[in-house]
């Protein structure tokens, strides 16, 4: 059960990294319509999306470190 929790924490970490990369514009699509919609969304919501992604990544990293420390003890 401990490993399942750790796996979920890594999934949340990857979600946070993906949201951050989307917020800064590193995630590109081949569809021009989707690219326009994504860019418009980033222009409207980019600042709080970056903050939310960084907070999610930071909290998840702390949880992963604490979880690994607890498993080693």
C-alpha positions in Angstrom: 0.0 0.0 0.0 3.0 2.3 0.7 4.2 1.9 -2.9 0.7 2.8 -4.3 0.8 6.1 -2.4 4.3 6.8 -3.7 3.2 6.0 -7.2 0.2 8.4 -6.9 2.6 11.1 -5.6 4.8 10.7 -8.7 1.7 10.9 -10.9 0.8 14.2 -9.2 4.3 15.4 -9.7 4.1 14.6 -13.4 0.8 16.4 -13.6 2.3 19.5 -12.0 5.3 19.5 -14.3 3.0 19.1 -17.3 0.8 22.0 -16.2 3.8 24.2 -15.7 5.2 23.3 -19.1 1.8 24.1 -20.6 1.6 27.4 -18.7 5.0 28.6 -20.1 4.2 27.5 -23.6 6.5 24.5 -24.0 3.7 22.1 -24.9 2.9 22.5 -28.6 0.2 20.9 -30.8 0.1 20.3 -34.5 -3.5 21.5 -34.8 -3.6 25.3 -35.5 -7.0 25.7 -33.9 -6.0 24.0 -30.7 -2.8 26.0 -30.6 -4.8 29.3 -30.9 -7.1 28.2 -28.1 -4.2 27.2 -25.9 -2.4 30.4 -26.5 -5.5 32.5 -25.7 -6.0 30.4 -22.5 -2.4 31.0 -21.5 -2.7 34.7 -22.1 -5.8 34.9 -19.8 -4.7 32.5 -17.1 -0.9 32.1 -17.4 0.2 33.8 -14.2 -2.0 31.9 -11.8 -1.5 28.6 -13.7 2.2 28.9 -13.3 1.8 29.6 -9.6 -0.6 26.7 -9.1 1.7 24.3 -11.0 4.8 25.4 -9.0 2.9 25.0 -5.7 1.7 21.5 -6.8 5.3 20.5 -7.7 6.8 21.9 -4.5 4.2 20.2 -2.2 4.4 17.0 -4.1 8.2 16.9 -3.9 8.1 17.5 -0.2 5.6 14.7 0.2 7.7 12.3 -1.9 10.8 13.0 0.1 8.9 12.5 3.4 7.3 9.4 2.1 10.7 7.9 1.1 12.2 8.9 4.4 9.3 7.2 6.2 9.7 4.0 4.1 13.5 3.9 4.9 13.0 4.2 8.6 
